[in-house]
Amino acid sequence: MKYPKTAPVKVIIIGAGGTGGYVIPHLYRISFAAERSMRILVCDGDVVEEKNLIRQNFVEQDVGRNKAQVLAERYSAAFGIECEYIPRFVESEEKLFQLTVPDFFKSSYQGIPETQRVILLGCVDNNKSRKLCHAVFAKQKDLIYIDSGNGEHTGQVVCGVRQNGRTTYKPVCSLYPDILDDEDKFPSELSCAERAVSAPQSVTANLTAATAVVSFLYDLLICGELKTRYVTFSSRQINMRAEMVKPRKRIARPAVKAA
């Protein structure tokens, strides 16, 4: 899939924890290197805790501060990019839909040559948030939705694509439909006891997932072409397997006989 190399882009990243925390620095680095206008919006309502220092991209001085604010301020300053973040959980379909609408559209009389493209990065740790992203993806006319998910050692990163109101590449909930049946909760709905119990993850799994997400972003924003639909990985086996985009078959033109 070809992706325009000059069109302005807005990237919304939902989740600044285990995987998102490692994606964000490289997202700003890619934005710095890209020859296009980019807006980055980091969203997370969680605060840094002491236990997060083991496998997430934070330091001791960050404890007690909002994750989205910490990372957006740190890396926007490092690369001289405008700092934008939402220090709250995005759990409303209406809110997420509004965020994933382009800020501006092509308009010749206003001197706007290209419509802004939008990329949604789902770096969440619950399936209810994935269902929310899936619902918004299905409603948008044009949207790229990259979702990462992992357990202690294994996981997957899936890139869904909507173009002109059609789903070109299936999103994560279409490839893994059990997600839609999961009776999960939003982060804000969890009790203190439930928050204290989390699924085991390793820093290597988070880093591997982040590497795959960043690779998708680099191919889209720098190379201008997407050749991979999704990847599955095992950080313990140091293995990553990609499902490649299959080239379209060209229909041969019928031979024209000379008169």
VODRENLO-994224 format. One record per residue: residue in three letters; x, y, z of N, C-alpha, C in turn. Coordinates in Angstrom, 3 decimals, padded with zeros to 6 digits. Last residue first. Example, Ala and Ser with C-alpha at 12.3 -4.5 7.8 and 13.67 -1.06 7.14 Angstrom:
2
Ser,012.850,-002.250,007.080,013.670,-001.060,007.140,012.900,000.030,007.870
Ala,013.190,-005.690,007.800,012.300,-004.500,007.800,013.200,-003.300,007.800
//
This chain:
259
Ala,-005.383,-006.018,-038.404,-006.424,-006.162,-039.450,-005.806,-006.707,-040.713
Ala,-003.918,-007.831,-035.751,-003.806,-006.816,-036.828,-004.860,-007.096,-037.866
Lys,-005.449,-008.433,-032.646,-004.966,-008.912,-033.939,-004.931,-007.780,-034.955
Val,-004.479,-007.926,-029.471,-005.252,-007.303,-030.553,-004.634,-007.753,-031.876
Ala,-004.800,-009.857,-026.515,-004.030,-009.489,-027.700,-004.957,-008.925,-028.776
Pro,-006.045,-008.487,-023.479,-006.177,-009.422,-024.609,-005.364,-008.911,-025.822
Arg,-003.914,-007.873,-020.716,-004.788,-007.347,-021.749,-004.870,-008.346,-022.899
Ala,-003.948,-009.460,-017.573,-003.315,-009.317,-018.877,-004.333,-008.817,-019.900
Ile,-004.097,-007.943,-014.537,-004.898,-008.636,-015.546,-004.309,-008.370,-016.926
Arg,-001.946,-008.506,-011.855,-002.237,-007.690,-013.014,-003.021,-008.515,-014.044
Lys,-002.700,-008.922,-008.490,-002.417,-009.554,-009.771,-002.818,-008.619,-010.909
Arg,-001.116,-007.076,-005.903,-002.297,-007.333,-006.727,-001.892,-007.954,-008.061
Pro,000.974,-008.602,-003.448,000.783,-007.695,-004.583,-000.443,-008.077,-005.409
Lys,000.191,-008.908,-000.059,000.316,-009.603,-001.332,000.072,-008.635,-002.487
Val,002.046,-007.976,002.672,000.987,-007.541,001.763,001.207,-008.228,000.426
Met,002.998,-010.564,004.999,003.287,-009.535,004.011,002.055,-009.191,003.178
Glu,003.235,-011.061,008.256,002.322,-011.384,007.156,002.450,-010.258,006.144
Ala,006.194,-012.004,010.034,005.347,-010.985,009.418,004.455,-011.584,008.342
Arg,007.509,-012.898,013.120,006.989,-013.395,011.838,005.996,-012.396,011.288
Met,010.317,-013.042,015.149,009.224,-012.198,014.681,008.809,-012.670,013.302
Asn,012.092,-014.106,018.030,011.509,-014.447,016.736,010.374,-013.491,016.407
Ile,013.291,-014.905,020.479,013.861,-013.849,019.637,013.412,-014.070,018.190
Gln,012.009,-016.420,022.242,012.681,-017.136,021.162,013.388,-016.184,020.200
Arg,011.031,-014.363,023.815,011.854,-015.402,024.445,012.627,-016.184,023.398
Ser,009.426,-012.872,022.206,010.676,-012.247,022.672,011.596,-013.290,023.301
Ser,007.769,-013.653,019.428,008.122,-014.247,020.712,009.441,-013.627,021.140
Phe,005.079,-012.327,017.380,006.460,-012.416,017.858,006.554,-013.194,019.168
Thr,003.530,-011.346,014.321,003.461,-012.046,015.600,004.896,-012.270,016.060
Val,002.280,-008.601,012.428,003.397,-009.447,012.848,003.025,-010.139,014.155
Tyr,000.531,-007.520,009.436,000.637,-007.738,010.879,001.855,-008.615,011.168
Arg,001.151,-006.472,006.892,-000.201,-006.325,007.463,-000.189,-006.503,008.971
Thr,003.651,-004.717,005.126,003.319,-005.708,006.140,001.943,-005.429,006.716
Lys,004.291,-002.630,003.526,004.426,-003.959,002.941,004.015,-005.074,003.900
Leu,003.593,000.623,002.692,003.362,-000.392,003.707,003.388,-001.765,003.054
Glu,005.449,003.527,001.997,004.866,002.284,001.483,004.752,001.266,002.606
Gly,007.012,005.654,002.784,005.829,005.920,001.972,005.194,004.678,001.379
Cys,009.246,005.841,004.407,009.361,005.113,003.133,008.171,005.360,002.211
Ile,008.161,007.499,006.473,009.454,007.798,005.834,009.559,007.135,004.460
Leu,005.601,006.605,007.186,005.910,008.037,007.230,007.217,008.409,006.534
Leu,005.475,003.739,006.790,004.426,004.652,006.341,004.946,006.072,006.153
Asp,007.852,002.747,007.895,007.484,002.393,006.522,006.445,003.368,005.965
Tyr,007.658,003.825,010.492,008.762,004.219,009.613,008.424,003.925,008.155
Leu,005.388,002.483,011.481,005.384,003.943,011.351,006.482,004.421,010.393
Phe,006.288,-000.195,011.477,005.114,000.191,010.690,005.127,001.701,010.435
Ser,008.386,000.139,013.327,008.682,-000.280,011.951,007.521,000.049,011.018
Val,007.000,000.738,015.642,007.867,001.769,015.055,008.224,001.420,013.609
Val,005.786,-001.769,016.076,004.972,-000.570,015.848,005.788,000.506,015.157
Ala,008.097,-003.360,016.511,007.199,-003.646,015.382,006.334,-002.433,015.054
Thr,009.098,-002.175,018.836,009.915,-002.208,017.621,009.057,-002.458,016.389
Ala,007.044,-002.719,020.650,007.320,-001.329,020.267,008.138,-001.264,018.985
Ala,007.340,-005.488,020.894,006.098,-004.932,020.350,006.329,-003.504,019.863
Thr,009.884,-005.525,022.070,009.680,-006.166,020.774,008.416,-005.633,020.105
Leu,009.401,-004.187,024.490,010.355,-003.618,023.528,010.162,-004.220,022.139
Asn,007.610,-005.981,025.705,007.214,-004.601,025.437,008.110,-003.960,024.385
Ala,009.302,-008.203,025.907,008.086,-008.288,025.091,007.584,-006.897,024.740
Thr,011.243,-007.203,027.646,011.648,-007.589,026.289,010.439,-007.722,025.364
Val,009.871,-006.820,029.997,010.348,-005.636,029.296,010.751,-005.977,027.868
Ser,006.940,-008.884,030.180,008.377,-008.669,030.347,008.789,-007.435,029.565
Gln,003.998,-009.328,032.133,004.648,-008.914,030.900,006.130,-008.735,031.200
Pro,001.110,-010.725,033.612,002.570,-010.647,033.556,003.061,-010.248,032.163
Ala,-001.669,-008.599,034.295,-001.137,-009.745,033.566,000.370,-009.619,033.447
Ser,-002.086,-007.363,037.652,-001.948,-007.160,036.210,-001.359,-008.404,035.574
Val,-003.505,-006.069,040.441,-003.269,-007.358,039.769,-003.212,-007.117,038.268
Ala,-004.092,-003.494,041.102,-002.865,-004.056,041.664,-002.498,-005.383,041.011
Arg,-006.546,-003.084,039.992,-005.405,-002.376,039.415,-004.085,-002.997,039.875
Glu,-008.128,-004.541,041.726,-007.972,-005.013,040.347,-006.785,-004.340,039.667
Ala,-007.943,-002.925,044.003,-007.456,-004.309,044.060,-007.212,-004.857,042.664
Cys,-009.160,-000.604,043.107,-007.749,-000.553,043.517,-007.143,-001.953,043.548
Ser,-011.159,-001.459,040.181,-010.982,-001.124,041.590,-009.492,-001.084,041.913
Leu,-011.679,-000.064,036.936,-011.030,-001.045,037.803,-010.959,-000.545,039.243
Glu,-012.576,001.866,035.281,-013.594,001.049,035.930,-013.009,000.039,036.916
Ser,-010.461,003.016,033.995,-011.132,003.819,035.018,-012.180,003.034,035.795
Pro,-009.773,001.020,032.079,-008.903,001.293,033.234,-009.599,002.063,034.361
Phe,-012.705,-000.945,031.274,-011.824,000.189,031.017,-010.939,000.405,032.245
Lys,-012.820,-004.553,031.270,-013.176,-003.250,031.829,-012.215,-002.184,031.328
Asp,-014.246,-007.350,029.419,-013.150,-006.604,030.029,-013.674,-005.289,030.596
Glu,-015.258,-009.883,028.214,-015.942,-009.038,029.204,-014.886,-008.308,030.032
Asp,-014.815,-010.446,024.779,-014.165,-010.364,026.085,-014.914,-009.402,027.008
Asp,-015.726,-010.433,022.255,-016.553,-011.136,023.232,-016.003,-011.027,024.653
Leu,-013.778,-009.189,020.791,-015.079,-008.539,020.842,-016.013,-009.191,021.865
Ile,-011.704,-011.019,020.888,-011.555,-009.753,021.614,-012.915,-009.085,021.810
Asp,-012.302,-012.994,019.111,-012.587,-013.260,020.526,-012.469,-011.983,021.362
Pro,-011.316,-012.236,016.604,-012.690,-011.857,016.974,-013.062,-012.135,018.420
Tyr,-008.689,-011.290,015.342,-008.857,-012.000,016.605,-010.249,-011.660,017.164
Leu,-009.136,-009.917,013.017,-008.244,-011.072,012.962,-008.377,-011.939,014.209
Ser,-010.816,-007.951,013.963,-011.292,-008.797,012.873,-010.426,-010.046,012.729
Cys,-009.316,-006.659,015.857,-010.528,-007.355,016.310,-011.154,-008.216,015.219
Val,-007.231,-005.473,014.291,-006.946,-006.564,015.227,-008.196,-007.332,015.631
Pro,-008.435,-004.901,010.880,-007.862,-004.510,012.168,-007.782,-005.699,013.118
Lys,-007.564,-005.719,007.491,-008.386,-005.968,008.670,-007.686,-005.522,009.957
Tyr,-007.170,-003.362,004.956,-006.500,-004.366,005.789,-007.283,-004.496,007.089
Thr,-009.378,-001.926,003.898,-008.387,-002.531,003.012,-007.618,-003.637,003.721
Thr,-012.582,-001.159,004.254,-011.490,-001.742,005.024,-010.554,-002.481,004.081
Arg,-013.771,001.952,002.928,-013.613,000.501,002.818,-012.442,000.031,003.666
Gly,-013.810,004.701,002.887,-014.954,004.008,003.456,-014.903,002.498,003.366
Asn,-011.269,005.355,001.806,-012.506,005.701,001.088,-013.714,004.890,001.564
Gln,-009.769,002.967,003.744,-009.553,003.879,002.622,-010.867,004.097,001.886
Arg,-008.324,001.727,006.653,-009.576,002.147,006.019,-009.238,003.169,004.945
Val,-006.386,-000.856,007.985,-006.415,000.301,007.081,-007.817,000.507,006.534
Gly,-004.529,-002.119,010.746,-005.777,-002.048,009.992,-005.820,-000.771,009.170
Cys,-001.940,-003.970,011.762,-002.196,-002.684,011.113,-003.478,-002.778,010.284
Val,-000.920,-005.440,014.788,-001.785,-005.525,013.612,-002.050,-004.121,013.083
Val,001.283,-007.383,016.556,000.998,-006.003,016.171,000.262,-006.067,014.839
Gln,001.418,-009.658,019.329,001.193,-009.354,017.922,000.990,-007.852,017.764
Gly,003.281,-011.926,021.506,002.278,-010.914,021.188,002.142,-010.715,019.701
Thr,005.039,-013.265,024.402,004.541,-013.304,023.028,003.506,-012.214,022.789
His,005.708,-013.067,027.091,006.784,-013.249,026.118,006.323,-013.173,024.666
Glu,003.440,-012.171,028.520,004.765,-012.131,029.145,005.888,-012.212,028.115
Gly,001.618,-010.655,025.908,001.633,-011.239,027.234,003.045,-011.157,027.778
Asn,000.464,-007.850,023.932,001.407,-008.914,024.275,001.176,-009.414,025.692
Gly,-000.371,-005.788,021.180,-000.799,-006.524,022.360,000.186,-007.637,022.660
Ser,-001.097,-002.922,019.243,-000.114,-003.868,019.770,-000.671,-004.527,021.016
Asp,-002.483,-001.633,016.255,-002.690,-002.107,017.623,-001.587,-003.074,018.022
Ile,-003.116,000.998,014.186,-002.085,000.024,014.525,-002.252,-000.351,015.992
Tyr,-005.097,002.166,011.771,-005.175,001.801,013.178,-004.176,000.674,013.446
Ile,-005.754,004.770,009.630,-004.836,003.661,009.874,-004.825,003.416,011.378
Leu,-008.607,005.856,007.842,-007.889,005.754,009.113,-006.939,004.570,009.082
Asp,-011.394,007.248,006.401,-009.974,006.968,006.177,-009.258,006.954,007.526
Lys,-013.936,007.179,007.552,-013.780,006.952,006.123,-012.348,006.553,005.795
Gln,-014.879,005.522,010.568,-014.116,006.536,009.855,-013.961,006.169,008.377
Lys,-016.141,003.308,011.621,-016.959,004.476,011.297,-016.209,005.533,010.486
Ala,-014.249,001.432,012.255,-015.300,001.046,011.299,-016.119,002.244,010.839
Phe,-012.790,002.808,014.221,-012.155,002.453,012.944,-013.214,002.177,011.880
Val,-014.621,002.764,016.322,-014.285,004.041,015.686,-013.652,003.809,014.321
Ala,-014.604,000.031,016.943,-015.860,000.691,016.577,-015.600,001.999,015.845
His,-011.896,-000.340,017.624,-012.474,-001.076,016.500,-013.750,-000.397,016.009
Cys,-011.652,001.183,019.937,-010.885,001.565,018.742,-011.463,000.910,017.492
Leu,-013.354,-000.378,021.564,-013.649,001.028,021.308,-012.936,001.500,020.047
Lys,-011.962,-002.761,021.644,-013.306,-002.746,021.045,-013.726,-001.324,020.714
Arg,-009.723,-001.865,023.044,-009.565,-002.331,021.661,-010.920,-002.342,020.946
Ser,-010.854,-001.369,025.520,-010.319,-000.241,024.762,-010.099,-000.621,023.301
Lys,-011.419,-003.988,026.186,-012.530,-003.045,026.064,-012.087,-001.802,025.298
Asn,-008.993,-005.261,026.486,-009.740,-005.478,025.244,-010.943,-004.560,025.098
Asn,-006.023,-003.618,027.623,-007.339,-004.187,027.894,-008.145,-004.247,026.599
Asp,-003.745,-002.125,027.351,-003.601,-003.450,027.960,-004.946,-004.070,028.314
Val,-002.701,-000.305,024.356,-003.486,-000.506,025.571,-003.294,-001.919,026.099
Cys,-001.919,001.248,022.142,-000.923,000.597,023.001,-001.555,000.352,024.366
Gly,-002.876,002.000,019.084,-003.455,001.413,020.286,-002.399,000.645,021.055
Leu,-002.716,004.807,017.172,-001.869,003.770,017.751,-002.511,003.277,019.041
Leu,-003.994,006.038,014.225,-004.339,005.724,015.611,-003.459,004.576,016.084
Ile,-003.411,008.590,011.981,-002.962,007.266,012.410,-003.312,007.115,013.891
Val,-004.642,010.502,009.278,-004.707,010.197,010.714,-004.270,008.757,010.962
Arg,-003.836,013.238,007.060,-004.024,011.807,007.324,-003.977,011.570,008.824
Gln,-005.346,016.179,005.833,-004.523,015.562,006.863,-004.854,014.076,007.008
Thr,-005.496,016.827,002.371,-006.201,016.487,003.595,-005.238,015.831,004.574
Glu,-003.663,019.394,000.689,-003.887,017.988,001.010,-004.659,017.837,002.312
Pro,-003.616,022.201,000.251,-003.420,021.284,-000.873,-003.772,019.824,-000.580
Ile,-005.408,024.926,000.988,-004.988,023.687,001.654,-004.857,022.596,000.602
Gly,-006.486,027.377,000.162,-005.053,027.129,-000.023,-004.535,025.908,000.722
Gln,-009.112,027.725,000.150,-008.429,028.098,001.386,-006.930,027.845,001.305
Tyr,-009.817,026.732,-002.315,-010.055,028.163,-002.088,-009.450,028.655,-000.769
Ser,-009.125,024.018,-002.086,-008.390,024.879,-003.016,-008.587,026.361,-002.704
Ser,-008.705,021.887,000.442,-009.578,023.004,000.066,-008.787,023.971,-000.802
Lys,-008.661,018.954,002.329,-008.201,019.622,001.119,-009.205,020.688,000.698
Phe,-009.249,019.551,005.839,-009.444,018.819,004.601,-008.950,019.640,003.414
Phe,-008.096,019.163,009.227,-008.438,019.977,008.062,-008.489,019.091,006.827
Asp,-007.916,017.243,011.149,-008.074,018.629,011.599,-008.465,019.552,010.449
Pro,-009.720,014.155,010.722,-008.664,015.092,010.313,-008.962,016.512,010.791
Val,-010.784,012.335,013.563,-011.208,013.104,012.390,-010.062,014.041,011.997
Thr,-009.960,011.270,015.925,-009.460,010.635,014.705,-010.019,011.261,013.427
Leu,-011.290,012.730,017.886,-009.831,012.809,017.824,-009.291,012.283,016.499
Gln,-013.916,011.916,017.436,-013.547,013.308,017.192,-012.036,013.464,017.048
Phe,-013.706,009.243,018.290,-014.087,009.550,016.903,-013.666,010.970,016.547
Leu,-013.156,009.605,020.979,-012.133,009.022,020.120,-012.443,009.284,018.655
Lys,-015.621,010.738,021.815,-014.365,011.462,021.984,-013.289,010.925,021.047
Glu,-017.443,008.676,021.188,-017.599,009.996,020.580,-016.297,010.793,020.655
Glu,-016.545,006.628,022.835,-016.499,006.457,021.381,-016.606,007.799,020.672
Ser,-014.500,007.112,025.617,-015.744,007.490,024.964,-015.591,007.333,023.458
Glu,-012.114,006.863,026.833,-013.021,005.728,026.955,-014.389,006.011,026.345
Val,-009.019,007.708,027.395,-010.001,007.941,026.338,-010.906,006.719,026.295
Phe,-007.892,008.917,030.495,-008.188,007.745,029.682,-009.238,008.123,028.633
Arg,-005.831,011.887,030.500,-007.033,011.147,030.901,-007.168,009.911,030.012
Pro,-004.154,013.993,029.609,-003.843,013.217,030.823,-005.059,012.475,031.387
Ile,-003.180,014.317,026.429,-004.439,014.277,027.171,-004.192,013.397,028.396
Tyr,-000.784,016.521,024.850,-001.160,015.279,025.531,-002.523,015.449,026.194
Glu,001.779,017.978,023.002,000.342,017.824,023.179,000.056,016.483,023.850
Cys,004.320,020.159,022.110,003.907,019.154,023.089,002.398,019.149,023.234
Glu,006.033,020.535,019.031,004.990,020.991,019.936,004.498,019.848,020.826
Ile,009.512,019.738,019.067,008.185,019.546,018.479,007.138,019.990,019.502
Gly,012.253,019.375,019.680,011.744,020.682,019.265,010.402,020.619,018.581
Phe,013.163,017.027,020.718,013.188,017.155,019.266,012.584,018.472,018.768
Ala,012.954,017.358,023.486,014.207,016.827,022.930,014.310,017.060,021.431
Ala,010.308,018.174,023.803,011.390,019.119,024.078,012.696,018.663,023.436
Ser,009.066,015.799,023.222,008.763,016.963,022.375,009.846,018.016,022.570
Tyr,010.022,014.199,025.276,010.501,013.961,023.917,010.102,015.062,022.935
Arg,008.931,015.304,027.691,010.344,014.924,027.581,010.800,014.870,026.123
Glu,006.178,015.696,027.222,007.046,016.836,027.540,008.512,016.500,027.299
Ala,005.356,013.051,026.745,005.144,014.092,025.730,006.064,015.282,025.982
Leu,006.061,011.767,029.152,006.706,011.374,027.899,006.531,012.426,026.811
Val,004.511,013.164,031.141,005.954,012.938,031.284,006.616,012.705,029.928
Gln,001.858,013.016,030.135,002.534,014.303,030.305,004.045,014.139,030.363
Ala,001.347,010.267,030.247,001.286,010.976,028.969,002.037,012.302,029.044
Lys,001.616,009.740,033.053,002.492,009.119,032.057,002.514,009.878,030.735
Asn,001.699,012.104,035.694,000.934,011.474,034.622,001.863,010.969,033.524
Arg,003.690,011.274,038.619,003.272,012.165,037.545,002.493,011.389,036.475
Gly,004.582,009.363,040.370,003.524,010.257,040.828,003.008,011.202,039.765
Val,007.885,009.271,039.163,006.873,008.635,040.008,005.878,009.682,040.525
Asp,009.985,010.414,037.840,008.666,010.492,037.198,007.540,009.974,038.093
Gln,012.348,009.890,039.115,011.821,011.249,039.253,010.423,011.397,038.647
Glu,012.954,007.284,038.256,012.434,007.500,039.608,011.793,008.879,039.784
Val,011.740,006.944,034.866,012.797,006.981,035.875,012.176,007.383,037.208
Phe,010.344,004.831,032.248,010.300,005.929,033.207,011.476,005.832,034.169
Asn,009.259,002.806,030.398,010.280,003.803,030.064,010.169,005.046,030.948
Gln,008.909,-000.289,032.265,008.405,000.808,031.449,009.443,001.920,031.352
Arg,009.842,-002.233,034.024,009.727,-002.585,032.603,009.198,-001.463,031.719
Ile,010.370,-001.035,036.543,011.002,-002.311,036.196,010.976,-002.556,034.694
Leu,008.855,001.161,037.016,010.251,001.398,036.659,010.953,000.121,036.221
Asn,006.367,000.470,037.963,006.507,000.682,036.521,007.964,000.813,036.093
Lys,006.496,000.484,040.715,006.570,-000.815,040.048,006.765,-000.675,038.543
Glu,006.050,003.190,041.302,007.370,002.608,041.533,007.542,001.300,040.759
Glu,004.061,004.683,038.680,004.241,004.077,039.995,005.625,003.450,040.082
Val,002.651,007.371,036.951,003.818,006.507,037.099,003.901,006.015,038.540
Val,-000.869,007.236,036.197,000.304,007.904,036.762,001.422,006.884,036.942
Asp,-003.168,007.332,033.365,-002.461,006.658,034.459,-001.286,007.495,034.958
Gly,-004.429,008.211,031.141,-004.870,008.761,032.413,-004.125,008.204,033.609
Asp,-003.208,009.209,028.011,-003.163,008.206,029.066,-003.565,008.871,030.384
Cys,-002.131,010.096,024.812,-003.286,010.004,025.712,-003.093,008.875,026.725
Val,-000.526,012.403,022.717,-000.341,011.262,023.614,-001.464,011.259,024.651
Leu,-000.321,013.396,019.492,-001.165,013.561,020.668,-001.093,012.285,021.510
Ile,001.399,015.174,017.059,001.422,013.988,017.915,000.630,014.284,019.183
Arg,001.463,016.149,013.736,000.918,016.459,015.050,000.846,015.174,015.851
Met,003.601,017.170,011.118,003.071,016.107,011.960,002.588,016.658,013.300
Ser,004.407,017.809,007.774,003.873,018.364,009.008,003.245,017.244,009.819
Arg,007.393,016.287,006.433,005.958,016.542,006.412,005.577,017.187,007.743
Glu,009.718,014.593,006.283,009.565,015.826,005.510,008.074,016.122,005.325
Ala,010.881,013.301,009.401,009.947,013.266,008.272,009.830,014.621,007.591
Ala,012.420,013.631,011.656,013.098,013.289,010.398,012.185,013.396,009.185
Phe,010.565,014.176,013.634,011.668,015.124,013.419,012.326,014.901,012.057
Ser,009.047,011.854,013.513,008.431,013.137,013.178,009.484,014.192,012.869
Ile,010.931,010.046,014.472,010.461,009.926,013.090,009.826,011.230,012.635
Arg,011.078,011.018,017.108,012.284,011.001,016.262,011.904,010.899,014.783
Tyr,008.502,010.578,018.026,008.992,011.958,017.919,010.235,012.036,017.029
Leu,008.602,007.784,017.889,007.582,008.509,017.138,007.998,009.960,016.960
His,010.566,007.203,019.713,010.868,006.988,018.295,009.828,007.645,017.396
Pro,009.257,007.822,022.144,010.502,008.501,021.761,010.810,008.395,020.278
Ile,006.857,006.035,021.918,006.785,007.498,021.887,008.104,008.187,021.540
Val,007.429,003.324,022.295,007.089,003.807,020.955,007.268,005.323,020.873
Tyr,007.783,003.048,024.991,008.954,002.842,024.130,008.691,003.261,022.693
Gly,005.246,003.577,025.968,006.371,004.334,026.501,007.638,004.188,025.684
Gly,003.645,001.628,024.748,003.586,003.017,024.295,004.755,003.848,024.762
Thr,004.213,-000.664,026.323,004.647,-000.574,024.924,004.691,000.866,024.448
Gly,003.586,000.240,029.059,004.582,-000.780,028.730,005.106,-000.724,027.321
Gly,002.229,003.374,028.483,002.828,002.504,029.485,003.866,001.558,028.929
Ala,000.467,005.070,027.266,001.874,005.493,027.357,002.618,004.654,028.386
Gly,-002.326,005.147,025.237,-001.532,004.304,026.130,-000.067,004.691,026.105
Ile,-002.845,005.957,022.084,-003.630,005.638,023.268,-002.830,004.665,024.124
Ile,-001.838,008.467,020.014,-001.370,007.246,020.670,-002.130,007.078,021.977
Ile,-002.450,009.797,016.936,-003.011,009.714,018.290,-002.549,008.405,018.888
Val,-001.042,011.836,014.587,-000.901,010.538,015.234,-001.469,010.639,016.642
Lys,-001.620,013.357,011.509,-001.890,013.427,012.951,-001.812,012.017,013.516
Val,000.187,014.710,008.773,-000.292,013.544,009.509,-000.546,013.909,010.971
Pro,000.282,015.995,005.404,000.353,016.192,006.858,-000.318,015.040,007.582
Ala,001.976,014.387,002.681,000.723,014.777,003.325,000.920,014.985,004.823
Thr,004.256,013.354,001.531,004.260,014.768,001.917,003.011,015.199,002.679
Lys,003.977,010.727,000.796,005.173,011.109,001.537,005.168,012.543,002.045
Pro,001.143,008.600,001.039,001.721,009.860,000.554,002.876,010.341,001.437
Tyr,001.665,005.173,000.583,001.244,006.193,001.530,001.909,007.505,001.135
Lys,000.635,002.127,-000.961,001.365,003.377,-001.021,000.790,004.383,-000.025
Met,000.829,-001.186,000.000,000.000,000.000,000.000,000.873,001.249,000.000
//
